[in-house]
């Protein structure tokens, strides 16, 4: 197996000269998923590294139709520009969150901090599930937009009905994007007196997002999320992340060594438990990059058409 980011993060005693040693140590269930994980992890990190250091986007401080129309004359043009702005913010926020989380995951793996690795992985599942929850609704809207323009191109439409339908589609899209980018249940006025939290839509519960992802992906990511949560909370699971070795002394006694997890035993414990969940989470992250980029390209095309016809 070729060296890559994930393998480089593993302890040297876990991967001696013959890297196949890891497969001999992991369970039959985990070894093939670990092999897959090494490959997709490298691909994901490479794509995230390819993101620019930052992006400059347009953000609107008003959603008032009259004020927006003054900026972008024409009802449809106004709706397209607003949705384009929110979409780009939503997608790039997800991209950069993933980049920062996996940069952090690399660091904690390098330091053999498997407790933090579990916490970060749990957070990544939440963000990916949240992204897919809203992405599905965004994709549904863009499909309706495509169909509307196809009908218009054929010329067999009632203009008033078409305008009403496309406006409703963009409104539904805006509502989902607004909730995706500004959803919150925290009263921000506690920190900033001038902030009116009532203007923010309620955020969606992340467990709702995870359930929908399970229903649509046919993969029990919720089971892995529950396991990662066990490692994030002060429960039995997170305690095991600090055990280096456990040696039986007698029938009723063991010697347990706690501390920084840098040895083979603790590394195998982590990857034996989490290879499957990590592999699936990384694969979902890769898909989210591809499908997110598809939506960016679509709206860039629609926006350019509006500019051309303005």
Helices and strands as residue ranges (DSSP letters): H 5-8, H 21-25, H 28-49, H 65-71, H 75-110, H 114-154, H 159-182, G 188-190, G 197-199, H 206-217, H 221-232, H 236-240, E 243-248, E 254-258, H 264-309
